C-alpha cells in the first residue's frame, strides 16, 4: 500500500498540538487527509454530528490561538442553474 505523505507548516503543527486530541483528530482527518465527515466518523467511531462539533471547536481553537481576526468563508465563484461552485471550500482559516 502506498504511503500518503503530507506536511504542514511548523506554526500550524504547533497550533494543532495545542488542541485536545479528539478535536485535532477530527480536523486532521477532514482537512489534511481529505476525508469526508462520514468517513471521519467511521474512523473515530463517533456520530457524524460529533465530528462536525469537534471540527467546529477545533477551528475555533485554532483561530483563537493564532490571533486570526478574519474568517474566510466559502465564496461562490460561479453559478449554474441548480449548482454552486465554491472556492476555498477546504480552507481551515
ROLUMVO-220933 format. One record per residue: residue number from 1; x, y, z of N, C-alpha, C in turn. Coordinates in nm, 2 decimals. Layout:
@resi=NUM&n.x=X&n.y=Y&n.z=Z&ca.x=X&ca.y=Y&ca.z=Z&c.x=X&c.y=Y&c.z=Z .
...
//
This chain:
@resi=1&n.x=0.08&n.y=-0.12&n.z=0.00&ca.x=0.00&ca.y=0.00&ca.z=0.00&c.x=0.09&c.y=0.12&c.z=0.00 .
@resi=2&n.x=0.06&n.y=0.22&n.z=-0.09&ca.x=0.13&ca.y=0.34&ca.z=-0.10&c.x=0.11&c.y=0.43&c.z=0.02 .
@resi=3&n.x=0.22&n.y=0.49&n.z=0.06&ca.x=0.21&ca.y=0.58&ca.z=0.18&c.x=0.17&c.y=0.72&c.z=0.13 .
@resi=4&n.x=0.08&n.y=0.79&n.z=0.19&ca.x=0.04&ca.y=0.92&ca.z=0.16&c.x=0.11&c.y=1.02&c.z=0.26 .
@resi=5&n.x=0.20&n.y=1.10&n.z=0.20&ca.x=0.27&ca.y=1.19&ca.z=0.29&c.x=0.21&c.y=1.33&c.z=0.28 .
@resi=6&n.x=0.20&n.y=1.40&n.z=0.39&ca.x=0.15&ca.y=1.54&ca.z=0.39&c.x=0.23&c.y=1.61&c.z=0.49 .
@resi=7&n.x=0.25&n.y=1.74&n.z=0.47&ca.x=0.32&ca.y=1.82&ca.z=0.56&c.x=0.24&c.y=1.95&c.z=0.59 .
@resi=8&n.x=0.26&n.y=2.00&n.z=0.70&ca.x=0.20&ca.y=2.13&ca.z=0.73&c.x=0.31&c.y=2.22&c.z=0.79 .
@resi=9&n.x=0.30&n.y=2.35&n.z=0.77&ca.x=0.40&ca.y=2.44&ca.z=0.83&c.x=0.42&c.y=2.42&c.z=0.98 .
@resi=10&n.x=0.54&n.y=2.45&n.z=1.03&ca.x=0.57&ca.y=2.43&ca.z=1.17&c.x=0.47&c.y=2.51&c.z=1.26 .
@resi=11&n.x=0.44&n.y=2.63&n.z=1.22&ca.x=0.35&ca.y=2.71&ca.z=1.31&c.x=0.21&c.y=2.64&c.z=1.32 .
@resi=12&n.x=0.16&n.y=2.59&n.z=1.21&ca.x=0.03&ca.y=2.52&ca.z=1.21&c.x=0.04&c.y=2.39&c.z=1.29 .
@resi=13&n.x=0.15&n.y=2.32&n.z=1.28&ca.x=0.17&ca.y=2.20&ca.z=1.36&c.x=0.17&c.y=2.23&c.z=1.51 .
@resi=14&n.x=0.23&n.y=2.34&n.z=1.55&ca.x=0.23&ca.y=2.38&ca.z=1.69&c.x=0.09&c.y=2.42&c.z=1.74 .
@resi=15&n.x=0.02&n.y=2.48&n.z=1.65&ca.x=-0.12&ca.y=2.52&ca.z=1.69&c.x=-0.20&c.y=2.39&c.z=1.70 .
@resi=16&n.x=-0.19&n.y=2.30&n.z=1.61&ca.x=-0.26&ca.y=2.17&ca.z=1.62&c.x=-0.23&c.y=2.09&c.z=1.74 .
@resi=17&n.x=-0.10&n.y=2.10&n.z=1.79&ca.x=-0.07&ca.y=2.03&ca.z=1.91&c.x=-0.13&c.y=2.09&c.z=2.03 .
@resi=18&n.x=-0.17&n.y=2.21&n.z=2.02&ca.x=-0.24&ca.y=2.28&ca.z=2.13&c.x=-0.39&c.y=2.24&c.z=2.15 .
@resi=19&n.x=-0.44&n.y=2.17&n.z=2.05&ca.x=-0.58&ca.y=2.12&ca.z=2.06&c.x=-0.59&c.y=1.99&c.z=2.13 .
@resi=20&n.x=-0.71&n.y=1.97&n.z=2.19&ca.x=-0.74&ca.y=1.84&ca.z=2.25&c.x=-0.73&c.y=1.73&c.z=2.15 .
@resi=21&n.x=-0.68&n.y=1.61&n.z=2.18&ca.x=-0.66&ca.y=1.51&ca.z=2.08&c.x=-0.78&c.y=1.48&c.z=2.00 .
@resi=22&n.x=-0.90&n.y=1.47&n.z=2.06&ca.x=-1.02&ca.y=1.44&ca.z=1.98&c.x=-1.06&c.y=1.55&c.z=1.88 .
@resi=23&n.x=-1.03&n.y=1.68&n.z=1.92&ca.x=-1.05&ca.y=1.79&ca.z=1.82&c.x=-0.95&c.y=1.78&c.z=1.71 .
@resi=24&n.x=-0.83&n.y=1.76&n.z=1.75&ca.x=-0.72&ca.y=1.75&ca.z=1.65&c.x=-0.74&c.y=1.64&c.z=1.55 .
@resi=25&n.x=-0.79&n.y=1.52&n.z=1.60&ca.x=-0.81&ca.y=1.41&ca.z=1.51&c.x=-0.92&c.y=1.44&c.z=1.40 .
@resi=26&n.x=-1.03&n.y=1.50&n.z=1.45&ca.x=-1.13&ca.y=1.54&ca.z=1.35&c.x=-1.08&c.y=1.64&c.z=1.24 .
@resi=27&n.x=-1.01&n.y=1.74&n.z=1.29&ca.x=-0.96&ca.y=1.84&ca.z=1.19&c.x=-0.85&c.y=1.78&c.z=1.10 .
@resi=28&n.x=-0.77&n.y=1.69&n.z=1.15&ca.x=-0.66&ca.y=1.63&ca.z=1.06&c.x=-0.73&c.y=1.54&c.z=0.96 .
@resi=29&n.x=-0.82&n.y=1.46&n.z=1.00&ca.x=-0.88&ca.y=1.37&ca.z=0.90&c.x=-0.96&c.y=1.44&c.z=0.79 .
@resi=30&n.x=-1.03&n.y=1.55&n.z=0.83&ca.x=-1.11&ca.y=1.62&ca.z=0.73&c.x=-1.03&c.y=1.71&c.z=0.64 .
@resi=31&n.x=-0.94&n.y=1.79&n.z=0.70&ca.x=-0.87&ca.y=1.89&ca.z=0.63&c.x=-0.73&c.y=1.85&c.z=0.57 .
@resi=32&n.x=-0.66&n.y=1.77&n.z=0.64&ca.x=-0.53&ca.y=1.73&ca.z=0.60&c.x=-0.53&c.y=1.59&c.z=0.52 .
@resi=33&n.x=-0.62&n.y=1.51&n.z=0.56&ca.x=-0.62&ca.y=1.38&ca.z=0.49&c.x=-0.74&c.y=1.37&c.z=0.39 .
@resi=34&n.x=-0.81&n.y=1.48&n.z=0.38&ca.x=-0.92&ca.y=1.50&ca.z=0.28&c.x=-1.03&c.y=1.39&c.z=0.29 .
@resi=35&n.x=-1.07&n.y=1.36&n.z=0.41&ca.x=-1.17&ca.y=1.26&ca.z=0.43&c.x=-1.31&c.y=1.33&c.z=0.45 .
@resi=36&n.x=-1.42&n.y=1.26&n.z=0.42&ca.x=-1.55&ca.y=1.32&ca.z=0.44&c.x=-1.58&c.y=1.31&c.z=0.59 .
@resi=37&n.x=-1.68&n.y=1.39&n.z=0.63&ca.x=-1.73&ca.y=1.38&ca.z=0.77&c.x=-1.78&c.y=1.24&c.z=0.80 .
@resi=38&n.x=-1.84&n.y=1.17&n.z=0.71&ca.x=-1.89&ca.y=1.04&ca.z=0.73&c.x=-1.77&c.y=0.94&c.z=0.75 .
@resi=39&n.x=-1.67&n.y=0.95&n.z=0.66&ca.x=-1.55&ca.y=0.87&ca.z=0.67&c.x=-1.48&c.y=0.89&c.z=0.81 .
@resi=40&n.x=-1.47&n.y=1.02&n.z=0.84&ca.x=-1.41&ca.y=1.05&ca.z=0.97&c.x=-1.48&c.y=0.99&c.z=1.09 .
@resi=41&n.x=-1.61&n.y=1.00&n.z=1.08&ca.x=-1.70&ca.y=0.94&ca.z=1.19&c.x=-1.67&c.y=0.79&c.z=1.21 .
@resi=42&n.x=-1.66&n.y=0.72&n.z=1.09&ca.x=-1.64&ca.y=0.58&ca.z=1.10&c.x=-1.50&c.y=0.55&c.z=1.15 .
@resi=43&n.x=-1.40&n.y=0.63&n.z=1.12&ca.x=-1.26&ca.y=0.60&ca.z=1.16&c.x=-1.25&c.y=0.63&c.z=1.31 .
@resi=44&n.x=-1.32&n.y=0.74&n.z=1.36&ca.x=-1.31&ca.y=0.77&ca.z=1.50&c.x=-1.41&c.y=0.70&c.z=1.59 .
@resi=45&n.x=-1.51&n.y=0.64&n.z=1.52&ca.x=-1.61&ca.y=0.56&ca.z=1.60&c.x=-1.71&c.y=0.65&c.z=1.67 .
@resi=46&n.x=-1.74&n.y=0.76&n.z=1.61&ca.x=-1.84&ca.y=0.86&ca.z=1.67&c.x=-1.94&c.y=0.89&c.z=1.57 .
@resi=47&n.x=-2.05&n.y=0.96&n.z=1.61&ca.x=-2.15&ca.y=1.00&ca.z=1.52&c.x=-2.10&c.y=1.12&c.z=1.43 .
@resi=48&n.x=-2.17&n.y=1.14&n.z=1.31&ca.x=-2.13&ca.y=1.25&ca.z=1.23&c.x=-2.15&c.y=1.38&c.z=1.29 .
@resi=49&n.x=-2.25&n.y=1.40&n.z=1.37&ca.x=-2.27&ca.y=1.52&ca.z=1.44&c.x=-2.16&c.y=1.55&c.z=1.54 .
@resi=50&n.x=-2.10&n.y=1.45&n.z=1.60&ca.x=-1.99&ca.y=1.47&ca.z=1.69&c.x=-1.87&c.y=1.52&c.z=1.61 .
@resi=51&n.x=-1.85&n.y=1.46&n.z=1.50&ca.x=-1.73&ca.y=1.50&ca.z=1.41&c.x=-1.75&c.y=1.65&c.z=1.37 .
@resi=52&n.x=-1.87&n.y=1.69&n.z=1.34&ca.x=-1.90&ca.y=1.83&ca.z=1.30&c.x=-1.87&c.y=1.92&c.z=1.42 .
@resi=53&n.x=-1.92&n.y=1.88&n.z=1.53&ca.x=-1.90&ca.y=1.97&ca.z=1.65&c.x=-1.75&c.y=1.98&c.z=1.69 .
@resi=54&n.x=-1.68&n.y=1.87&n.z=1.68&ca.x=-1.53&ca.y=1.87&ca.z=1.71&c.x=-1.46&c.y=1.95&c.z=1.61 .
@resi=55&n.x=-1.49&n.y=1.94&n.z=1.48&ca.x=-1.43&ca.y=2.02&ca.z=1.38&c.x=-1.45&c.y=2.17&c.z=1.40 .
@resi=56&n.x=-1.58&n.y=2.21&n.z=1.44&ca.x=-1.61&ca.y=2.35&ca.z=1.46&c.x=-1.53&c.y=2.40&c.z=1.58 .
@resi=57&n.x=-1.52&n.y=2.32&n.z=1.69&ca.x=-1.45&ca.y=2.36&ca.z=1.81&c.x=-1.30&c.y=2.37&c.z=1.78 .
@resi=58&n.x=-1.25&n.y=2.28&n.z=1.70&ca.x=-1.11&ca.y=2.28&ca.z=1.66&c.x=-1.07&c.y=2.41&c.z=1.58 .
@resi=59&n.x=-1.16&n.y=2.44&n.z=1.49&ca.x=-1.13&ca.y=2.56&ca.z=1.41&c.x=-1.14&c.y=2.68&c.z=1.49 .
@resi=60&n.x=-1.24&n.y=2.69&n.z=1.58&ca.x=-1.25&ca.y=2.80&ca.z=1.68&c.x=-1.12&c.y=2.81&c.z=1.76 .
@resi=61&n.x=-1.07&n.y=2.70&n.z=1.81&ca.x=-0.95&ca.y=2.70&ca.z=1.89&c.x=-0.83&c.y=2.75&c.z=1.81 .
@resi=62&n.x=-0.82&n.y=2.70&n.z=1.69&ca.x=-0.70&ca.y=2.74&ca.z=1.60&c.x=-0.71&c.y=2.89&c.z=1.57 .
@resi=63&n.x=-0.83&n.y=2.94&n.z=1.55&ca.x=-0.84&ca.y=3.08&ca.z=1.52&c.x=-0.80&c.y=3.17&c.z=1.64 .
@resi=64&n.x=-0.85&n.y=3.12&n.z=1.76&ca.x=-0.82&ca.y=3.20&ca.z=1.88&c.x=-0.67&c.y=3.19&c.z=1.91 .
@resi=65&n.x=-0.61&n.y=3.07&n.z=1.90&ca.x=-0.47&ca.y=3.06&ca.z=1.93&c.x=-0.38&c.y=3.13&c.z=1.83 .
@resi=66&n.x=-0.42&n.y=3.15&n.z=1.71&ca.x=-0.34&ca.y=3.21&ca.z=1.60&c.x=-0.36&c.y=3.36&c.z=1.60 .
@resi=67&n.x=-0.47&n.y=3.41&n.z=1.67&ca.x=-0.49&ca.y=3.55&ca.z=1.67&c.x=-0.56&c.y=3.60&c.z=1.55 .
@resi=68&n.x=-0.62&n.y=3.50&n.z=1.47&ca.x=-0.69&ca.y=3.54&ca.z=1.35&c.x=-0.80&c.y=3.63&c.z=1.38 .
@resi=69&n.x=-0.82&n.y=3.73&n.z=1.30&ca.x=-0.93&ca.y=3.83&ca.z=1.32&c.x=-1.03&c.y=3.82&c.z=1.21 .
@resi=70&n.x=-1.00&n.y=3.75&n.z=1.10&ca.x=-1.10&ca.y=3.74&ca.z=0.99&c.x=-1.11&c.y=3.59&c.z=0.95 .
@resi=71&n.x=-1.23&n.y=3.55&n.z=0.93&ca.x=-1.26&ca.y=3.41&ca.z=0.90&c.x=-1.30&c.y=3.40&c.z=0.75 .
@resi=72&n.x=-1.22&n.y=3.33&n.z=0.67&ca.x=-1.26&ca.y=3.32&ca.z=0.53&c.x=-1.37&c.y=3.22&c.z=0.52 .
@resi=73&n.x=-1.48&n.y=3.26&n.z=0.46&ca.x=-1.59&ca.y=3.17&ca.z=0.44&c.x=-1.59&c.y=3.12&c.z=0.29 .
@resi=74&n.x=-1.65&n.y=3.01&n.z=0.26&ca.x=-1.65&ca.y=2.97&ca.z=0.12&c.x=-1.72&c.y=3.08&c.z=0.04 .
@resi=75&n.x=-1.68&n.y=3.10&n.z=-0.07&ca.x=-1.74&ca.y=3.21&ca.z=-0.16&c.x=-1.78&c.y=3.15&c.z=-0.29 .
@resi=76&n.x=-1.89&n.y=3.20&n.z=-0.34&ca.x=-1.94&ca.y=3.15&ca.z=-0.46&c.x=-1.87&c.y=3.21&c.z=-0.57 .
@resi=77&n.x=-1.80&n.y=3.13&n.z=-0.66&ca.x=-1.72&ca.y=3.19&ca.z=-0.77&c.x=-1.79&c.y=3.17&c.z=-0.90 .
@resi=78&n.x=-1.89&n.y=3.09&n.z=-0.91&ca.x=-1.97&ca.y=3.07&ca.z=-1.03&c.x=-2.10&c.y=3.01&c.z=-1.00 .
@resi=79&n.x=-2.20&n.y=3.02&n.z=-1.09&ca.x=-2.33&ca.y=2.97&ca.z=-1.06&c.x=-2.39&c.y=2.91&c.z=-1.19 .
@resi=80&n.x=-2.44&n.y=2.79&n.z=-1.18&ca.x=-2.51&ca.y=2.73&ca.z=-1.28&c.x=-2.65&c.y=2.70&c.z=-1.23 .
@resi=81&n.x=-2.75&n.y=2.69&n.z=-1.31&ca.x=-2.88&ca.y=2.66&ca.z=-1.26&c.x=-2.88&c.y=2.53&c.z=-1.17 .
@resi=82&n.x=-2.91&n.y=2.55&n.z=-1.05&ca.x=-2.92&ca.y=2.44&ca.z=-0.95&c.x=-2.78&c.y=2.40&c.z=-0.89 .
@resi=83&n.x=-2.68&n.y=2.47&n.z=-0.93&ca.x=-2.55&ca.y=2.43&ca.z=-0.88&c.x=-2.47&c.y=2.55&c.z=-0.83 .
@resi=84&n.x=-2.39&n.y=2.53&n.z=-0.74&ca.x=-2.30&ca.y=2.64&ca.z=-0.69&c.x=-2.15&c.y=2.58&c.z=-0.70 .
@resi=85&n.x=-2.06&n.y=2.66&n.z=-0.74&ca.x=-1.92&ca.y=2.63&ca.z=-0.75&c.x=-1.85&c.y=2.71&c.z=-0.64 .
@resi=86&n.x=-1.79&n.y=2.64&n.z=-0.54&ca.x=-1.73&ca.y=2.71&ca.z=-0.43&c.x=-1.58&c.y=2.72&c.z=-0.45 .
@resi=87&n.x=-1.52&n.y=2.83&n.z=-0.40&ca.x=-1.38&ca.y=2.84&ca.z=-0.39&c.x=-1.34&c.y=2.83&c.z=-0.24 .
@resi=88&n.x=-1.22&n.y=2.78&n.z=-0.22&ca.x=-1.16&ca.y=2.77&ca.z=-0.09&c.x=-1.25&c.y=2.69&c.z=0.01 .
@resi=89&n.x=-1.31&n.y=2.59&n.z=-0.04&ca.x=-1.40&ca.y=2.51&ca.z=0.05&c.x=-1.33&c.y=2.43&c.z=0.15 .
@resi=90&n.x=-1.20&n.y=2.40&n.z=0.13&ca.x=-1.12&ca.y=2.32&ca.z=0.23&c.x=-1.04&c.y=2.41&c.z=0.32 .
@resi=91&n.x=-1.05&n.y=2.54&n.z=0.31&ca.x=-0.96&ca.y=2.63&ca.z=0.39&c.x=-1.00&c.y=2.61&c.z=0.54 .
@resi=92&n.x=-0.90&n.y=2.60&n.z=0.62&ca.x=-0.92&ca.y=2.59&ca.z=0.77&c.x=-0.92&c.y=2.72&c.z=0.83 .
@resi=93&n.x=-0.90&n.y=2.83&n.z=0.76&ca.x=-0.90&ca.y=2.96&ca.z=0.81&c.x=-1.01&c.y=3.03&c.z=0.76 .
//
